[in-house]
Amino acid sequence: LVDFAAVKAAVTLEQVLDHYGLTSQMKRGSDSLCGKCPIHKGENPTEFRVSLSKNCWNCFSSCHCGGNVIDFVAKMEN
C-alpha cells in the first residue's frame, strides 16, 4: 500500500523537475519556477508555473492541468 501523503511530504516538485532535467530550462523567482509546459510541450516561456512553498504546479495554456508531485509524474508518464 502506498502512502501518498507521505510521498507528497517527502518529495518536492523541484526534485521531480530535476529528475526530468527541467529545472535548468526554467526561470526561478523567489518562491516559483516558470517555463514552457513539459506536459504538452508548449512554447510559451511562462505558461507552466510552480509554487515551491505550496509544492504544486499549473499549466495556464493548452493542457490546463495542475496539481501536486504525484499528479505531475502521472501526467509525464501518461
N, C-alpha and C positions, 0 to 999 in steps of 0.2 A: 504494500500500500504506500503510495506517495503522499507525503505531507506537503501539499502545495504552498501552504502558508509558510512553512519552514524554508522552502526553496526561494520564495519571493523575498523573505527576510535575509537570506544568506547570500543571494546573488544580486549584484547591481546590474542595471541596464548597461552601464558603461563597460562592465566586464564582458557582457554578451556582445556588445558592439565591437569591442576589441577582438573577441573570438572570430567575428566575421570580417575583421580588418577594416572596419568602417570609421572608427574614431578619427583616424588621420585625415579623412575626407570631410570632416565636419568642422564647423565654426563653433568655438567654445565661448559661452557667455559666463557670467558669474555663477549661475545655477542652471545652465542649459547647454544643450548641443543642438545645432540645426544643420541641415544639409538636404541633399536630394534623397527622395524616398527609396530605400533599398528594396522595398517590397514590390512596388510596381515599376521600379527602375525609372523614376521620374527625372526631370531635367531642371526643375526649379530649385535653386540652392537654399530656399527657406521653407520648403513645403513639409519637411519632416522635422519635428521638434521633440526634444527630450527634456523632461524636467528631472534633474539629478536628485533634488531633495525629495521629490514625490516618487521617484523611480518608475516613471510612466512615460509614454510616448504617444504622439498623434501625427497622422498624415493629414494635411489640410488640402490635398489635391485629389487625384484620381481615385485612390482606394478608400479614402475617408475612414481609415482604420485607426485604432488606438488601443491602449491597454497597458498591461504590466509586462514583466520579463517573460513570463510563460506565454502570453499572447503573442509577443514579438517572435519568439522562437517557433511557435506554431505556424505563424504566417510565413516565416522564412523557409521553413521545412515543408510547407504545404500540408 
